[in-house]
Amino acid sequence: MVKQLRSKAGMILLLISAALFSGQTAAQRHGHLYLIIKSADMLLRHQADSDELRQAAEDSAADLREHHYHVNQRRPGSYLL
């Protein structure tokens, strides 16, 4: 029973050390991908820029709709016979 416990403990220790050192060797070989995490300031500035662009697009679309409606109101009607 003690021999089984030792072999299991040895296997667990081997797996833990392999897991720890595999990360180290992968990092030395450029095996890891790094994700760029934006700071809160960058995220807020991006959101503000997006809001400004969205508002400008909505205003432009509203002006275009209003102009189109105004032009269509001045046109004489066309009727199919």
URJO-V14402 format. One record per residue. N is the residue number from 0. PSI is psi in whole degrees, -180 to 180 (999 if undefined). OMEGA is omega in whole degrees, 0 to 359 (none if undefined). NEAR is the number of other C-alpha atoms within 12 Angstrom. Layout:
N;PSI;OMEGA;NEAR / N;PSI;OMEGA;NEAR
This chain:
0;-41;179;7 / 1;-35;180;8 / 2;-40;177;9 / 3;-41;179;10 / 4;-41;178;11 / 5;-42;181;13 / 6;-38;177;13 / 7;-42;179;14 / 8;-40;178;14 / 9;-40;179;14 / 10;-43;179;14 / 11;-44;179;14 / 12;-41;178;14 / 13;-44;179;16 / 14;-43;180;14 / 15;-45;181;14 / 16;-37;178;14 / 17;-40;179;15 / 18;-42;180;14 / 19;-46;183;14 / 20;-24;178;14 / 21;-36;176;17 / 22;-38;180;16 / 23;-44;181;15 / 24;-35;178;14 / 25;-35;179;15 / 26;-34;179;14 / 27;-25;180;11 / 28;15;182;11 / 29;41;181;11 / 30;-11;183;12 / 31;146;173;13 / 32;133;180;9 / 33;131;178;8 / 34;135;179;6 / 35;120;179;7 / 36;122;182;9 / 37;147;178;11 / 38;165;180;10 / 39;-36;179;10 / 40;-43;178;11 / 41;-41;180;13 / 42;-41;180;13 / 43;-40;178;13 / 44;-40;178;14 / 45;-42;179;15 / 46;-41;180;14 / 47;-42;178;14 / 48;-41;179;14 / 49;-41;179;14 / 50;-41;179;14 / 51;-44;180;14 / 52;-41;179;14 / 53;-43;180;14 / 54;-41;178;14 / 55;-41;179;14 / 56;-41;179;14 / 57;-41;178;14 / 58;-43;179;14 / 59;-42;179;14 / 60;-39;179;14 / 61;-41;177;14 / 62;-42;179;14 / 63;-42;178;14 / 64;-43;180;14 / 65;-44;179;14 / 66;-44;180;14 / 67;-42;179;14 / 68;-42;181;13 / 69;-43;180;12 / 70;-43;181;12 / 71;-29;179;13 / 72;-31;182;11 / 73;-15;181;10 / 74;145;174;10 / 75;149;181;8 / 76;149;175;8 / 77;134;184;7 / 78;141;176;5 / 79;136;178;4 / 80;999;none;3
